[in-house]
Amino acid sequence: MNKMMKAALAVLGFVALTAAAQTPKSPTGEPIRLAMIEGLSGPFANTGEAVFRNLVWATERVNARGGVPWPGGARPLVIERMDSKGQTEEAITALRSAIDRDVRIVLQGNSSAVAAGLIDTINKHNERDPERQVLFLNYSAVEPSLTNEKCSFWHFRFDAHADMRMNALMGVIREDQALKSVYLIGQDYSFGHAVLAEARRQFAAQRPDIRIVGDELHPMARVKDFLPYATKIKASGAQAVLTGNWGNDLTLLIKAAREVGFEGRFYTFYGNALGAPAAMGDAGIGQVVAVAEWFPNVPGSAAQAFYKEFRQRFPNPADDYVHWRMQIMIEALAQALARSAPKSGSTALNAQAIGRALAQAEVSMAGQSARMRGGDHQLQQPLVVAVMDRKGAPGVPFDVEGSGYGFRVIRQLSAAQAEMPHRCAMRRP
């Protein structure tokens, strides 16, 4: 073998060794199991499945980096699916089953009524059984009292609560001087009540000239035909509808409004996916407004790269709808787990230690940053308001769910601008 060939092989060997040293090893420790308690059957099953995809993608990213550092070997994160059927009692039964199986971290978000039941049950369990304490990470239950009057050391919310979202929407409504009448409609449970109450308060404070020409609640997940509601909305003369509806309750409402020929705007919390844009079609262009912590069309290369990576992982258009907050939640948890890991080989999770670390979490991703506020365990994060438009229009490089429609950003709030004061008086262990 000549000297040049030997030298080349030596260089190749060095490159291979360097690459191997830089490639994270697969975690080999005992998995850290996370119980996702969510409605995976029934009328909101599509919402639950969208959550699952997001959480799987988030944990895959942590595991690809080598998992959670731990004495005795890095540990992978694993999502365990538990079907609550969207019912509070079923969710509490699932929680008890998870505890019996030695799971110490539970994840849930749909709905706020279920979240309130879980918080109450976890508070009581953790007081009675300090050896098996549990943390609850909430990614979507946004009824404001959950981090105010009902705040708990054991509960962390990673979504902006309803008052924060409403405040972001009102920034757009305040500037729409042509708007003179609005119809309020929502789901008849704690979250729906909170949305409409805050809407009334903020309209009175910020746009007292706007008439509220309808104000009603409907049974949650039980209405199959929204035509009677849509007919009333059109007959009221409302120029816009404001709703916190989500899942099929939103899609069916928008479909019915289209069928009766309602031409007003929809100001929504969740109008940007899960069938809503396709249900509205061209009638929604410029008319459906949504608020979220992030949209695929948020300006910036980091945001677009983030979305492209998600679509590479889930290429089927029906599997669209990435949640930035769920990715941030898992990143914050991984950070807290690493900071609270024991000095020696125990694999037991200390919920108090993880909770104290999580209360100080600060995470950045896709060009945005967030921090957990220790006083009430409410994540402080940016908020974005966007309006529906056709894919390919200026500011709309991406559509949602292959519908041909996407959302163009019209207002961005920093975490500081989105922040609101809290009323939490937390009892800490």
Secondary structure, DSSP 4 states (H G I P E B T S, - for coil): --HHHHHHHHHHHHHHHHHHHHSPPPP-S--EEEEEEE--SSTTHHHHHHHHHHHHHHHHHHHHTT-B--TTS-B-EEEEEEE-TT-HHHHHHHHHHHHHTT--EEEE-S-HHHHHHHHHHHHHHHHH-GGG--EEEESS---GGGGTTT--TTEEE-S--HHHHHHHHHHHHHH-TT--EEEEEEESSHHHHHHHHHHHHHHHHH-TTSEEEEEEEE-TTT-S--HHHHHHHHHTT-SEEEE---THHHHHHHHHHHHHT--SEEEESSTTSTTHHHHHGGGGTTTEEEEES--TT-SSHHHHHHHHHHHHHS-SGGG----HHHHHHHHHHHHHHHHH--SSS-----HHHHHHHHTT-EEEETTEEEEEETTTTEEE--EEEEEEEETTSTT----STTSSEEEEEEEEE-HHHH-----------
